[in-house]
Amino acid sequence: MSILVVGATGTLGRQIVRNALDEGFDVKCLVRNFQKAAFLREWGAQLVQANICGPKSLPPCFEDVTAVIDAATSRPQDSAYDVDWDGKVNLIKAALEAKVERYVFISILNCEKYPHVPLMDIKHCTEKFLEESGISYTILRPCGFLQGLIGQYAIPVLEKQAIWVMGEAAPIAYMNTQDVARFAVRGCQGREEKSCSF
């Protein structure tokens, strides 16, 4: 099985690449910058250059790919709409055209409950688009990553920047990215006719 990892240089993406390689899969990483992703090649992954916001750059990335794990998300300097909506639509369409057997999408738990939060709304819309696309899929909905707490809350508070608070206090089950990576890789092995969300 050959897996294309999108968002491979990110906090979660790199763990997905590491896990997939350790499990013996052929791994391709869709990257914008070969230099930034050189460590992935050193681990044994193949790098393919493309930009999810440029649909014409995508088809060559899908050659001999059985499954896609989409862990990409916008960075603060990017437009969430461009990357997390337009880019995802481009990816899903390219995966369909390439007849990829499985598409694993990393979403956010309860994203449908927060339409006033832009990224949550976009993730929910992307889930719906994927579900209606006809491709076999696995959607993973983690709450948040332990590795993200400092950047997500501590630094913005110290710098007197805004943070998103989701209303009433509720316990959050933060997950280690290594655990989510294992789930994502296993999600590629789902039975083709069974789509599911966790």
N, CA, C and O atoms as a DFTB+ gen file, in Angstrom:
792 C
 N C O
     1  1       0.854      -1.187       0.000
     2  2       0.000       0.000       0.000
     3  2       0.891       1.237       0.000
     4  3       1.885       1.307       0.723
     5  1       0.523       2.189      -0.807
     6  2       1.242       3.457      -0.886
     7  2       0.346       4.567      -0.345
     8  3      -0.797       4.722      -0.775
     9  1       0.877       5.335       0.600
    10  2       0.115       6.392       1.261
    11  2       0.696       7.748       0.890
    12  3       1.907       7.955       0.957
    13  1      -0.181       8.672       0.498
    14  2       0.203      10.063       0.277
    15  2      -0.185      10.838       1.526
    16  3      -1.360      10.880       1.892
    17  1       0.798      11.454       2.184
    18  2       0.538      12.246       3.381
    19  2       0.587      13.720       2.998
    20  3       1.578      14.204       2.452
    21  1      -0.495      14.414       3.294
    22  2      -0.600      15.850       3.023
    23  2      -0.526      16.560       4.370
    24  3      -1.238      16.202       5.308
    25  1       0.342      17.571       4.460
    26  2       0.589      18.217       5.750
    27  2       1.699      17.496       6.501
    28  3       1.742      17.518       7.731
    29  1       2.593      16.859       5.759
    30  2       3.604      15.968       6.332
    31  2       4.655      16.666       7.183
    32  3       5.297      16.009       8.002
    33  1       4.853      17.955       7.025
    34  2       5.865      18.643       7.832
    35  2       5.294      19.199       9.131
    36  3       6.037      19.743       9.949
    37  1       4.000      19.070       9.330
    38  2       3.359      19.618      10.521
    39  2       3.527      18.735      11.746
    40  3       4.115      17.656      11.680
    41  1       3.002      19.211      12.856
    42  2       3.105      18.510      14.138
    43  2       2.544      17.099      14.053
    44  3       3.188      16.154      14.508
    45  1       1.365      16.940      13.485
    46  2       0.757      15.621      13.329
    47  2       1.299      14.902      12.099
    48  3       1.588      13.708      12.158
    49  1       1.436      15.612      10.997
    50  2       1.855      14.991       9.742
    51  2       3.159      14.231       9.844
    52  3       3.278      13.128       9.311
    53  1       4.131      14.803      10.518
    54  2       5.427      14.118      10.638
    55  2       5.300      12.819      11.440
    56  3       6.009      11.848      11.176
    57  1       4.388      12.808      12.424
    58  2       4.163      11.582      13.193
    59  2       3.471      10.517      12.331
    60  3       3.738       9.323      12.467
    61  1       2.584      10.970      11.445
    62  2       1.922      10.042      10.517
    63  2       2.956       9.409       9.590
    64  3       2.947       8.196       9.378
    65  1       3.843      10.234       9.041
    66  2       4.889       9.725       8.146
    67  2       5.746       8.698       8.877
    68  3       5.987       7.603       8.367
    69  1       6.204       9.057      10.072
    70  2       7.058       8.156      10.861
    71  2       6.353       6.822      11.118
    72  3       6.950       5.760      10.940
    73  1       5.096       6.875      11.531
    74  2       4.342       5.663      11.837
    75  2       4.121       4.811      10.596
    76  3       4.295       3.594      10.639
    77  1       3.739       5.443       9.489
    78  2       3.492       4.700       8.246
    79  2       4.766       4.014       7.755
    80  3       4.723       2.868       7.306
    81  1       5.887       4.706       7.838
    82  2       7.161       4.094       7.446
    83  2       7.504       2.928       8.367
    84  3       7.933       1.871       7.905
    85  1       7.316       3.124       9.666
    86  2       7.599       2.057      10.634
    87  2       6.718       0.833      10.401
    88  3       7.127      -0.295      10.678
    89  1       5.505       1.061       9.889
    90  2       4.576      -0.042       9.602
    91  2       4.851      -0.695       8.246
    92  3       4.185      -1.663       7.879
    93  1       5.834      -0.168       7.497
    94  2       6.238      -0.788       6.243
    95  2       5.540      -0.281       4.990
    96  3       5.660      -0.892       3.928
    97  1       4.813       0.827       5.096
    98  2       4.134       1.386       3.932
    99  2       5.097       2.209       3.082
   100  3       6.062       2.779       3.592
   101  1       4.819       2.263       1.780
   102  2       5.492       3.220       0.906
   103  2       4.821       4.559       1.168
   104  3       3.596       4.663       1.109
   105  1       5.612       5.583       1.456
   106  2       5.046       6.876       1.838
   107  2       5.535       7.969       0.900
   108  3       6.733       8.142       0.677
   109  1       4.568       8.702       0.358
   110  2       4.840       9.921      -0.398
   111  2       4.367      11.087       0.454
   112  3       3.339      10.996       1.125
   113  1       5.110      12.170       0.427
   114  2       4.721      13.367       1.169
   115  2       4.534      14.513       0.186
   116  3       5.467      14.897      -0.520
   117  1       3.326      15.053       0.147
   118  2       3.037      16.212      -0.688
   119  2       3.541      17.437       0.073
   120  3       3.034      17.760       1.147
   121  1       4.541      18.115      -0.490
   122  2       5.151      19.266       0.181
   123  2       5.271      20.435      -0.788
   124  3       5.327      20.258      -2.005
   125  1       5.307      21.622      -0.220
   126  2       5.533      22.813      -1.039
   127  2       7.019      23.125      -1.153
   128  3       7.462      23.700      -2.148
   129  1       7.791      22.745      -0.130
   130  2       9.189      23.142      -0.047
   131  2      10.047      21.914       0.269
   132  3       9.997      21.386       1.380
   133  1      10.833      21.465      -0.713
   134  2      11.686      20.290      -0.514
   135  2      12.695      20.496       0.606
   136  3      12.985      19.571       1.365
   137  1      13.230      21.707       0.709
   138  2      14.248      21.976       1.722
   139  2      13.680      21.808       3.133
   140  3      14.310      21.194       3.994
   141  1      12.496      22.354       3.358
   142  2      11.855      22.250       4.677
   143  2      11.503      20.801       5.009
   144  3      11.429      20.433       6.181
   145  1      11.289      19.989       3.995
   146  2      10.852      18.603       4.191
   147  2      11.985      17.590       4.044
   148  3      11.726      16.387       4.004
   149  1      13.221      18.045       3.964
   150  2      14.351      17.139       3.728
   151  2      14.427      16.015       4.761
   152  3      14.815      14.896       4.428
   153  1      14.063      16.302       5.999
   154  2      14.124      15.274       7.049
   155  2      13.206      14.093       6.733
   156  3      13.495      12.965       7.132
   157  1      12.105      14.340       6.023
   158  2      11.182      13.258       5.662
   159  2      11.831      12.306       4.657
   160  3      11.636      11.092       4.720
   161  1      12.595      12.868       3.742
   162  2      13.328      12.042       2.767
   163  2      14.385      11.200       3.497
   164  3      14.588      10.029       3.178
   165  1      15.050      11.814       4.478
   166  2      16.058      11.076       5.254
   167  2      15.430       9.894       5.994
   168  3      16.086       8.872       6.196
   169  1      14.178      10.025       6.394
   170  2      13.477       8.928       7.073
   171  2      13.107       7.804       6.110
   172  3      12.866       6.675       6.537
   173  1      13.060       8.113       4.788
   174  2      12.709       7.094       3.802
   175  2      11.468       7.388       2.989
   176  3      11.048       6.558       2.183
   177  1      10.875       8.548       3.181
   178  2       9.683       8.928       2.411
   179  2      10.095       9.544       1.079
   180  3      11.190      10.092       0.949
   181  1       9.219       9.448       0.104
   182  2       9.409      10.112      -1.184
   183  2       8.716      11.469      -1.114
   184  3       7.590      11.563      -0.624
   185  1       9.372      12.510      -1.595
   186  2       8.775      13.844      -1.603
   187  2       8.239      14.164      -2.988
   188  3       8.904      13.924      -3.995
   189  1       7.020      14.713      -3.027
   190  2       6.432      15.200      -4.269
   191  2       6.001      16.641      -4.021
   192  3       5.363      16.952      -3.015
   193  1       6.357      17.504      -4.950
   194  2       6.094      18.932      -4.754
   195  2       4.786      19.345      -5.410
   196  3       4.546      19.073      -6.587
   197  1       3.945      20.008      -4.620
   198  2       2.668      20.519      -5.117
   199  2       2.127      21.499      -4.091
   200  3       2.681      21.667      -3.005
   201  1       1.032      22.141      -4.467
   202  2       0.343      23.067      -3.567
   203  2      -1.142      22.740      -3.669
   204  3      -1.709      22.777      -4.760
   205  1      -1.773      22.422      -2.549
   206  2      -3.183      22.024      -2.606
   207  2      -4.078      23.144      -3.120
   208  3      -5.197      22.891      -3.565
   209  1      -3.593      24.371      -3.060
   210  2      -4.375      25.500      -3.587
   211  2      -4.221      25.634      -5.099
   212  3      -4.903      26.447      -5.723
   213  1      -3.331      24.846      -5.686
   214  2      -3.132      24.838      -7.136
   215  2      -3.515      23.481      -7.695
   216  3      -2.668      22.591      -7.771
   217  1      -4.769      23.297      -8.088
   218  2      -5.250      21.965      -8.480
   219  2      -4.471      21.314      -9.614
   220  3      -4.401      20.087      -9.676
   221  1      -3.887      22.096     -10.509
   222  2      -3.149      21.511     -11.631
   223  2      -1.851      20.847     -11.180
   224  3      -1.299      20.015     -11.900
   225  1      -1.357      21.209      -9.989
   226  2      -0.114      20.614      -9.488
   227  2      -0.340      19.257      -8.823
   228  3       0.627      18.557      -8.521
   229  1      -1.586      18.875      -8.592
   230  2      -1.883      17.696      -7.774
   231  2      -1.831      16.335      -8.479
   232  3      -1.306      15.392      -7.887
   233  1      -2.342      16.175      -9.708
   234  2      -2.421      14.827     -10.290
   235  2      -1.137      14.002     -10.243
   236  3      -1.219      12.815      -9.929
   237  1       0.050      14.554     -10.537
   238  2       1.254      13.716     -10.475
   239  2       1.535      13.140      -9.078
   240  3       2.179      12.097      -8.961
   241  1       1.067      13.796      -8.044
   242  2       1.295      13.327      -6.667
   243  2       0.559      12.029      -6.374
   244  3       0.940      11.289      -5.467
   245  1      -0.491      11.750      -7.134
   246  2      -1.355      10.606      -6.860
   247  2      -0.962       9.343      -7.622
   248  3      -1.642       8.322      -7.514
   249  1       0.133       9.399      -8.396
   250  2       0.582       8.211      -9.135
   251  2       0.890       7.077      -8.168
   252  3       1.670       7.252      -7.232
   253  1       0.285       5.921      -8.387
   254  2       0.514       4.714      -7.578
   255  2       0.158       4.894      -6.102
   256  3       0.726       4.214      -5.247
   257  1      -0.761       5.785      -5.794
   258  2      -1.181       6.014      -4.408
   259  2      -2.461       5.234      -4.130
   260  3      -3.424       5.311      -4.894
   261  1      -2.463       4.488      -3.037
   262  2      -3.623       3.702      -2.627
   263  2      -4.516       4.492      -1.682
   264  3      -5.742       4.409      -1.757
   265  1      -3.883       5.269      -0.779
   266  2      -4.635       6.002       0.241
   267  2      -4.009       7.368       0.474
   268  3      -2.817       7.577       0.246
   269  1      -4.845       8.292       0.934
   270  2      -4.398       9.645       1.282
   271  2      -4.693       9.874       2.756
   272  3      -5.770       9.531       3.243
   273  1      -3.731      10.455       3.462
   274  2      -3.986      10.946       4.815
   275  2      -3.801      12.453       4.759
   276  3      -2.706      12.952       4.501
   277  1      -4.884      13.161       5.004
   278  2      -4.905      14.619       4.894
   279  2      -4.835      15.241       6.286
   280  3      -5.837      15.332       6.995
   281  1      -3.630      15.664       6.659
   282  2      -3.409      16.310       7.951
   283  2      -3.030      17.776       7.772
   284  3      -2.546      18.413       8.708
   285  1      -3.248      18.307       6.582
   286  2      -2.878      19.699       6.311
   287  2      -3.881      20.654       6.939
   288  3      -5.070      20.350       7.034
   289  1      -3.397      21.789       7.359
   290  2      -4.266      22.869       7.824
   291  2      -3.550      24.187       7.587
   292  3      -2.335      24.220       7.394
   293  1      -4.298      25.247       7.603
   294  2      -3.704      26.554       7.328
   295  2      -2.810      26.993       8.480
   296  3      -3.030      26.628       9.635
   297  1      -1.817      27.769       8.147
   298  2      -0.927      28.404       9.119
   299  2      -1.457      29.809       9.369
   300  3      -2.287      30.301       8.604
   301  1      -0.993      30.457      10.425
   302  2      -1.498      31.814      10.718
   303  2      -1.367      32.794       9.549
   304  3      -2.200      33.686       9.393
   305  1      -0.331      32.632       8.732
   306  2      -0.126      33.554       7.610
   307  2      -0.965      33.182       6.385
   308  3      -1.006      33.939       5.415
   309  1      -1.635      32.024       6.419
   310  2      -2.447      31.561       5.293
   311  2      -3.912      31.923       5.489
   312  3      -4.349      32.210       6.604
   313  1      -4.653      31.907       4.413
   314  2      -6.105      32.053       4.483
   315  2      -6.700      30.684       4.796
   316  3      -6.500      29.729       4.046
   317  1      -7.437      30.592       5.910
   318  2      -8.069      29.317       6.274
   319  2      -9.012      28.856       5.168
   320  3      -9.088      27.663       4.873
   321  1      -9.719      29.783       4.564
   322  2     -10.660      29.418       3.509
   323  2      -9.914      28.826       2.306
   324  3     -10.328      27.806       1.755
   325  1      -8.811      29.475       1.905
   326  2      -8.057      28.992       0.744
   327  2      -7.492      27.591       0.973
   328  3      -7.605      26.723       0.108
   329  1      -6.889      27.375       2.129
   330  2      -6.231      26.098       2.407
   331  2      -7.231      25.040       2.858
   332  3      -7.286      23.950       2.290
   333  1      -8.023      25.362       3.883
   334  2      -8.880      24.357       4.514
   335  2     -10.190      24.106       3.783
   336  3     -10.870      23.123       4.076
   337  1     -10.559      24.954       2.850
   338  2     -11.738      24.652       2.029
   339  2     -11.335      24.409       0.583
   340  3     -11.448      23.285       0.095
   341  1     -10.868      25.440      -0.108
   342  2     -10.512      25.267      -1.523
   343  2      -9.466      24.166      -1.705
   344  3      -9.594      23.320      -2.590
   345  1      -8.432      24.184      -0.860
   346  2      -7.378      23.177      -0.964
   347  2      -7.893      21.769      -0.745
   348  3      -7.498      20.842      -1.452
   349  1      -8.778      21.603       0.238
   350  2      -9.331      20.273       0.528
   351  2     -10.236      19.788      -0.599
   352  3     -10.208      18.612      -0.960
   353  1     -11.029      20.684      -1.147
   354  2     -11.877      20.316      -2.289
   355  2     -10.991      19.861      -3.449
   356  3     -11.287      18.862      -4.103
   357  1      -9.905      20.595      -3.702
   358  2      -8.970      20.207      -4.758
   359  2      -8.396      18.814      -4.503
   360  3      -8.317      17.993      -5.417
   361  1      -7.997      18.553      -3.258
   362  2      -7.418      17.253      -2.907
   363  2      -8.412      16.117      -3.100
   364  3      -8.090      15.088      -3.695
   365  1      -9.610      16.313      -2.597
   366  2     -10.624      15.256      -2.689
   367  2     -10.957      14.966      -4.151
   368  3     -11.086      13.806      -4.541
   369  1     -11.097      16.014      -4.957
   370  2     -11.371      15.809      -6.386
   371  2     -10.222      15.075      -7.074
   372  3     -10.454      14.184      -7.891
   373  1      -8.981      15.448      -6.743
   374  2      -7.822      14.780      -7.347
   375  2      -7.749      13.319      -6.909
   376  3      -7.397      12.451      -7.709
   377  1      -8.078      13.040      -5.651
   378  2      -8.081      11.661      -5.151
   379  2      -9.139      10.826      -5.871
   380  3      -8.897       9.671      -6.220
   381  1     -10.300      11.415      -6.087
   382  2     -11.363      10.719      -6.826
   383  2     -10.921      10.406      -8.245
   384  3     -11.109       9.294      -8.739
   385  1     -10.335      11.394      -8.886
   386  2      -9.888      11.211     -10.263
   387  2      -8.808      10.132     -10.364
   388  3      -8.746       9.389     -11.343
   389  1      -7.960      10.059      -9.335
   390  2      -6.880       9.068      -9.322
   391  2      -7.349       7.698      -8.833
   392  3      -6.568       6.749      -8.781
   393  1      -8.630       7.604      -8.476
   394  2      -9.212       6.347      -7.987
   395  2      -8.516       5.828      -6.728
   396  3      -8.274       4.630      -6.582
   397  1      -8.204       6.751      -5.830
   398  2      -7.623       6.390      -4.538
   399  2      -8.651       5.567      -3.765
   400  3      -9.842       5.877      -3.791
   401  1      -8.201       4.531      -3.084
   402  2      -9.120       3.619      -2.391
   403  2      -9.638       4.173      -1.064
   404  3     -10.753       3.847      -0.656
   405  1      -8.845       5.005      -0.389
   406  2      -9.243       5.489       0.937
   407  2      -8.707       6.892       1.156
   408  3      -7.580       7.209       0.774
   409  1      -9.532       7.727       1.776
   410  2      -9.149       9.105       2.097
   411  2      -9.359       9.287       3.598
   412  3     -10.482       9.176       4.090
   413  1      -8.289       9.562       4.316
   414  2      -8.366       9.801       5.758
   415  2      -8.240      11.305       5.982
   416  3      -7.257      11.926       5.579
   417  1      -9.246      11.875       6.628
   418  2      -9.298      13.320       6.866
   419  2      -9.241      13.590       8.362
   420  3     -10.011      13.015       9.132
   421  1      -8.336      14.458       8.768
   422  2      -8.234      14.861      10.169
   423  2      -9.086      16.110      10.346
   424  3      -8.785      17.164       9.786
   425  1     -10.137      15.982      11.120
   426  2     -11.062      17.084      11.366
   427  2     -10.931      17.538      12.821
   428  3      -9.852      17.439      13.407
   429  1     -12.005      18.028      13.397
   430  2     -12.020      18.497      14.787
   431  2     -13.316      18.021      15.429
   432  3     -14.381      18.104      14.818
   433  1     -13.230      17.529      16.647
   434  2     -14.406      17.054      17.366
   435  2     -15.452      18.157      17.496
   436  3     -15.133      19.295      17.840
   437  1     -16.695      17.803      17.218
   438  2     -17.848      18.711      17.364
   439  2     -17.762      19.972      16.506
   440  3     -18.322      21.005      16.873
   441  1     -17.079      19.902      15.385
   442  2     -16.945      21.095      14.541
   443  2     -18.300      21.617      14.073
   444  3     -18.452      22.814      13.830
   445  1     -19.284      20.731      13.946
   446  2     -20.614      21.149      13.485
   447  2     -21.334      22.019      14.514
   448  3     -22.304      22.696      14.173
   449  1     -20.882      22.010      15.746
   450  2     -21.546      22.781      16.809
   451  2     -21.066      24.227      16.899
   452  3     -21.632      25.020      17.652
   453  1     -20.035      24.574      16.141
   454  2     -19.444      25.911      16.256
   455  2     -19.324      26.595      14.895
   456  3     -18.213      26.905      14.463
   457  1     -20.436      26.834      14.217
   458  2     -20.370      27.455      12.891
   459  2     -19.846      28.893      12.923
   460  3     -19.455      29.432      11.888
   461  1     -19.838      29.514      14.101
   462  2     -19.333      30.886      14.229
   463  2     -17.805      30.936      14.322
   464  3     -17.217      32.015      14.241
   465  1     -17.162      29.785      14.489
   466  2     -15.699      29.711      14.505
   467  2     -15.265      29.282      13.103
   468  3     -15.539      28.155      12.691
   469  1     -14.591      30.168      12.367
   470  2     -14.308      29.889      10.949
   471  2     -13.686      28.521      10.667
   472  3     -14.179      27.796       9.803
   473  1     -12.621      28.153      11.369
   474  2     -11.975      26.876      11.067
   475  2     -12.902      25.698      11.359
   476  3     -12.906      24.716      10.616
   477  1     -13.683      25.788      12.428
   478  2     -14.620      24.707      12.763
   479  2     -15.673      24.559      11.662
   480  3     -15.999      23.446      11.251
   481  1     -16.194      25.677      11.196
   482  2     -17.205      25.642      10.139
   483  2     -16.627      25.050       8.854
   484  3     -17.276      24.246       8.185
   485  1     -15.409      25.453       8.517
   486  2     -14.768      24.939       7.307
   487  2     -14.520      23.434       7.426
   488  3     -14.749      22.693       6.470
   489  1     -14.055      22.979       8.590
   490  2     -13.834      21.535       8.789
   491  2     -15.147      20.768       8.616
   492  3     -15.177      19.715       7.979
   493  1     -16.233      21.302       9.187
   494  2     -17.542      20.645       9.056
   495  2     -17.968      20.579       7.583
   496  3     -18.432      19.540       7.114
   497  1     -17.811      21.677       6.870
   498  2     -18.166      21.693       5.436
   499  2     -17.307      20.704       4.650
   500  3     -17.798      20.050       3.730
   501  1     -16.031      20.595       5.007
   502  2     -15.148      19.647       4.325
   503  2     -15.581      18.211       4.604
   504  3     -15.568      17.373       3.703
   505  1     -15.965      17.924       5.851
   506  2     -16.485      16.591       6.169
   507  2     -17.675      16.258       5.272
   508  3     -17.744      15.170       4.700
   509  1     -18.599      17.191       5.155
   510  2     -19.802      16.964       4.337
   511  2     -19.424      16.738       2.871
   512  3     -19.964      15.845       2.217
   513  1     -18.497      17.548       2.361
   514  2     -18.056      17.395       0.973
   515  2     -17.444      16.010       0.763
   516  3     -17.732      15.348      -0.234
   517  1     -16.605      15.575       1.696
   518  2     -15.976      14.261       1.599
   519  2     -17.025      13.151       1.651
   520  3     -16.975      12.205       0.866
   521  1     -17.970      13.272       2.577
   522  2     -19.024      12.257       2.713
   523  2     -19.864      12.129       1.443
   524  3     -20.302      11.032       1.095
   525  1     -20.084      13.233       0.762
   526  2     -20.916      13.238      -0.446
   527  2     -20.124      12.967      -1.723
   528  3     -20.710      12.834      -2.797
   529  1     -18.794      12.883      -1.614
   530  2     -17.945      12.758      -2.799
   531  2     -18.004      11.381      -3.457
   532  3     -17.772      11.255      -4.659
   533  1     -18.311      10.357      -2.676
   534  2     -18.320       9.004      -3.217
   535  2     -17.039       8.237      -2.943
   536  3     -16.986       7.032      -3.191
   537  1     -16.014       8.893      -2.443
   538  2     -14.768       8.201      -2.115
   539  2     -14.925       7.526      -0.748
   540  3     -15.620       8.043       0.126
   541  1     -14.290       6.395      -0.572
   542  2     -14.295       5.699       0.713
   543  2     -13.417       6.497       1.680
   544  3     -12.298       6.874       1.332
   545  1     -13.914       6.752       2.882
   546  2     -13.201       7.670       3.782
   547  2     -13.195       7.197       5.230
   548  3     -14.005       6.371       5.650
   549  1     -12.251       7.754       5.968
   550  2     -12.221       7.702       7.424
   551  2     -12.023       9.137       7.880
   552  3     -11.091       9.808       7.437
   553  1     -12.896       9.612       8.764
   554  2     -12.753      10.949       9.345
   555  2     -12.377      10.767      10.809
   556  3     -13.080      10.090      11.559
   557  1     -11.273      11.372      11.208
   558  2     -10.848      11.366      12.607
   559  2     -11.106      12.745      13.186
   560  3     -10.778      13.759      12.570
   561  1     -11.704      12.778      14.387
   562  2     -12.075      14.054      15.012
   563  2     -11.451      14.198      16.403
   564  3     -12.154      14.103      17.408
   565  1     -10.151      14.425      16.465
   566  2      -9.546      14.645      17.785
   567  2      -9.954      16.010      18.354
   568  3     -10.311      16.926      17.614
   569  1      -9.891      16.120      19.680
   570  2     -10.203      17.402      20.353
   571  2      -9.067      18.394      20.191
   572  3      -9.284      19.556      19.845
   573  1      -7.894      17.940      20.436
   574  2      -6.720      18.800      20.398
   575  2      -5.502      17.960      20.721
   576  3      -5.619      16.831      21.198
   577  1      -4.344      18.515      20.460
   578  2      -3.097      17.790      20.661
   579  2      -2.351      18.346      21.859
   580  3      -2.266      19.560      22.046
   581  1      -1.812      17.448      22.666
   582  2      -0.984      17.876      23.792
   583  2       0.133      18.792      23.301
   584  3       0.467      19.781      23.954
   585  1       0.704      18.460      22.154
   586  2       1.824      19.221      21.619
   587  2       1.430      20.647      21.232
   588  3       2.303      21.499      21.065
   589  1       0.140      20.918      21.087
   590  2      -0.293      22.238      20.651
   591  2      -0.666      23.199      21.757
   592  3      -0.931      24.371      21.488
   593  1      -0.694      22.736      22.992
   594  2      -1.183      23.586      24.081
   595  2      -0.380      24.865      24.272
   596  3      -0.954      25.933      24.481
   597  1       0.930      24.764      24.202
   598  2       1.753      25.951      24.439
   599  2       1.499      26.993      23.361
   600  3       1.255      28.160      23.666
   601  1       1.554      26.573      22.098
   602  2       1.332      27.517      21.009
   603  2      -0.100      28.013      20.913
   604  3      -0.348      29.138      20.478
   605  1      -1.043      27.171      21.320
   606  2      -2.458      27.509      21.179
   607  2      -2.957      28.429      22.285
   608  3      -3.797      29.296      22.042
   609  1      -2.446      28.245      23.492
   610  2      -2.967      29.019      24.620
   611  2      -1.905      29.833      25.356
   612  3      -2.069      31.039      25.542
   613  1      -0.824      29.187      25.774
   614  2       0.146      29.862      26.631
   615  2       0.783      31.073      25.957
   616  3       0.797      32.162      26.530
   617  1       1.302      30.897      24.765
   618  2       1.975      32.009      24.087
   619  2       1.006      33.144      23.767
   620  3       1.330      34.297      24.051
   621  1      -0.179      32.872      23.185
   622  2      -1.110      33.986      22.935
   623  2      -1.505      34.741      24.211
   624  3      -1.623      35.966      24.191
   625  1      -1.707      34.029      25.301
   626  2      -2.063      34.707      26.552
   627  2      -0.917      35.603      27.004
   628  3      -1.136      36.752      27.387
   629  1       0.302      35.078      26.959
   630  2       1.463      35.870      27.369
   631  2       1.670      37.088      26.470
   632  3       2.160      38.123      26.923
   633  1       1.298      36.962      25.202
   634  2       1.455      38.071      24.254
   635  2       0.196      38.918      24.142
   636  3       0.094      39.779      23.268
   637  1      -0.766      38.669      25.033
   638  2      -2.021      39.431      25.096
   639  2      -2.782      39.396      23.769
   640  3      -3.325      40.404      23.315
   641  1      -2.806      38.202      23.160
   642  2      -3.552      37.986      21.928
   643  2      -4.838      37.231      22.247
   644  3      -4.973      36.636      23.317
   645  1      -5.766      37.261      21.317
   646  2      -7.046      36.568      21.503
   647  2      -6.868      35.058      21.375
   648  3      -6.028      34.579      20.614
   649  1      -7.671      34.326      22.130
   650  2      -7.754      32.877      21.989
   651  2      -9.229      32.515      21.868
   652  3     -10.098      33.247      22.342
   653  1      -9.506      31.375      21.227
   654  2     -10.892      30.916      21.088
   655  2     -11.284      30.141      22.331
   656  3     -10.574      29.230      22.756
   657  1     -12.412      30.506      22.909
   658  2     -12.976      29.778      24.039
   659  2     -14.340      29.288      23.588
   660  3     -15.115      30.048      23.008
   661  1     -14.640      28.017      23.854
   662  2     -15.849      27.407      23.320
   663  2     -17.041      27.453      24.276
   664  3     -17.768      26.466      24.383
   665  1     -17.258      28.543      24.955
   666  2     -18.446      28.661      25.813
   667  2     -18.227      28.029      27.164
   668  3     -17.224      28.289      27.829
   669  1     -19.173      27.194      27.571
   670  2     -19.117      26.568      28.887
   671  2     -17.867      25.707      29.033
   672  3     -17.370      25.115      28.074
   673  1     -17.379      25.663      30.271
   674  2     -16.218      24.829      30.555
   675  2     -16.583      23.363      30.348
   676  3     -17.646      22.910      30.773
   677  1     -15.714      22.647      29.705
   678  2     -15.935      21.221      29.464
   679  2     -14.583      20.529      29.440
   680  3     -13.600      21.099      28.967
   681  1     -14.527      19.320      29.940
   682  2     -13.255      18.595      29.885
   683  2     -12.873      18.309      28.435
   684  3     -13.727      18.005      27.602
   685  1     -11.589      18.410      28.152
   686  2     -11.086      18.140      26.806
   687  2     -10.078      17.001      26.899
   688  3      -9.166      17.028      27.726
   689  1     -10.250      16.021      26.058
   690  2      -9.344      14.872      26.032
   691  2      -8.236      15.148      25.021
   692  3      -8.300      14.701      23.876
   693  1      -7.221      15.887      25.457
   694  2      -6.095      16.146      24.566
   695  2      -5.388      14.836      24.257
   696  3      -5.246      13.971      25.121
   697  1      -4.948      14.705      23.008
   698  2      -4.316      13.469      22.563
   699  2      -2.885      13.735      22.130
   700  3      -2.538      14.830      21.687
   701  1      -2.077      12.714      22.269
   702  2      -0.715      12.765      21.783
   703  2      -0.760      12.571      20.265
   704  3      -1.484      11.702      19.778
   705  1      -0.004      13.360      19.522
   706  2      -0.017      13.230      18.061
   707  2       0.443      11.850      17.604
   708  3       0.039      11.394      16.534
   709  1       1.273      11.180      18.388
   710  2       1.706       9.827      18.013
   711  2       0.522       8.859      18.012
   712  3       0.446       7.969      17.164
   713  1      -0.392       9.030      18.954
   714  2      -1.581       8.173      18.993
   715  2      -2.505       8.464      17.811
   716  3      -3.009       7.539      17.173
   717  1      -2.726       9.743      17.520
   718  2      -3.583      10.113      16.390
   719  2      -2.960       9.616      15.085
   720  3      -3.672       9.169      14.186
   721  1      -1.636       9.693      14.982
   722  2      -0.945       9.196      13.787
   723  2      -1.203       7.706      13.589
   724  3      -1.443       7.260      12.467
   725  1      -1.154       6.940      14.669
   726  2      -1.434       5.495      14.565
   727  2      -2.860       5.249      14.072
   728  3      -3.090       4.390      13.222
   729  1      -3.815       6.010      14.612
   730  2      -5.206       5.869      14.164
   731  2      -5.336       6.218      12.679
   732  3      -6.048       5.543      11.936
   733  1      -4.643       7.274      12.255
   734  2      -4.729       7.703      10.854
   735  2      -4.200       6.623       9.918
   736  3      -4.822       6.321       8.899
   737  1      -3.061       6.044      10.260
   738  2      -2.483       4.995       9.415
   739  2      -3.404       3.777       9.389
   740  3      -3.595       3.167       8.337
   741  1      -3.965       3.425      10.519
   742  2      -4.915       2.299      10.547
   743  2      -6.179       2.632       9.754
   744  3      -6.806       1.743       9.177
   745  1      -6.547       3.907       9.727
   746  2      -7.716       4.333       8.961
   747  2      -7.573       4.079       7.472
   748  3      -8.572       3.958       6.763
   749  1      -6.344       3.995       6.994
   750  2      -6.098       3.684       5.579
   751  2      -6.447       2.243       5.260
   752  3      -6.696       1.896       4.105
   753  1      -6.463       1.419       6.271
   754  2      -6.660      -0.007       6.064
   755  2      -8.116      -0.421       6.241
   756  3      -8.426      -1.612       6.264
   757  1      -9.008       0.556       6.365
   758  2     -10.433       0.246       6.497
   759  2     -10.941      -0.462       5.262
   760  3     -10.408      -0.290       4.165
   761  1     -11.969      -1.254       5.451
   762  2     -12.565      -1.938       4.302
   763  2     -13.092      -0.898       3.334
   764  3     -13.741       0.070       3.731
   765  1     -12.809      -1.108       2.063
   766  2     -13.108      -0.115       1.025
   767  2     -14.561       0.330       1.017
   768  3     -14.847       1.508       0.801
   769  1     -15.477      -0.596       1.251
   770  2     -16.893      -0.228       1.165
   771  2     -17.406       0.436       2.443
   772  3     -18.529       0.941       2.463
   773  1     -16.609       0.443       3.499
   774  2     -17.046       1.003       4.777
   775  2     -16.389       2.352       5.020
   776  3     -15.175       2.426       5.206
   777  1     -17.166       3.402       5.020
   778  2     -16.673       4.714       5.409
   779  2     -17.073       4.934       6.855
   780  3     -18.119       4.451       7.290
   781  1     -16.249       5.662       7.609
   782  2     -16.546       5.831       9.031
   783  2     -15.936       7.116       9.576
   784  3     -15.036       7.708       8.979
   785  1     -16.452       7.526      10.725
   786  2     -15.966       8.717      11.426
   787  2     -15.761       8.367      12.890
   788  3     -16.572       7.660      13.490
   789  1     -14.671       8.866      13.461
   790  2     -14.363       8.639      14.875
   791  2     -14.015       9.956      15.541
   792  3     -13.724       9.986      16.737
